[in-house]
Amino acid sequence: MRSDPLTDTHPKVEAFLIDGYRRMSPAQKMARVAALTRAVQELALADIRRRHPTATVEEQSLRLASRWLEPEFMRKAFGWDVDKAGY
């Protein structure tokens, strides 16, 4: 168990969660990671839509990708200049 004083999870609950994660199969763990990744991406996409309400679906996708990919890659692969267009 962690000794992080900033956690808001009771130590018994944290131990229960860790035990549950240890009992998961690798496939179950990967499914959990994939679901959490999708949730983070949906939250980021909601932020993009809020900040850029007139953005096309393509622009939204580029802005989302630019939050995970290096700016140089975005320029080379997609012609998206983060310095000019933003995230």
NORMOCOR-V937958 format. One record per helix or strand. SS is the DSSP state (~ for helix, > for strand). FROM is the first residue (numbers start at 1). TO is the last residue. If there is no record, write none. Layout:
ss = {SS;SS}
from = {FROM;FROM}
to = {TO;TO}
//
This chain:
ss = {~;~;~;~;~}
from = {11;26;57;71;82}
to = {23;51;66;78;85}
//
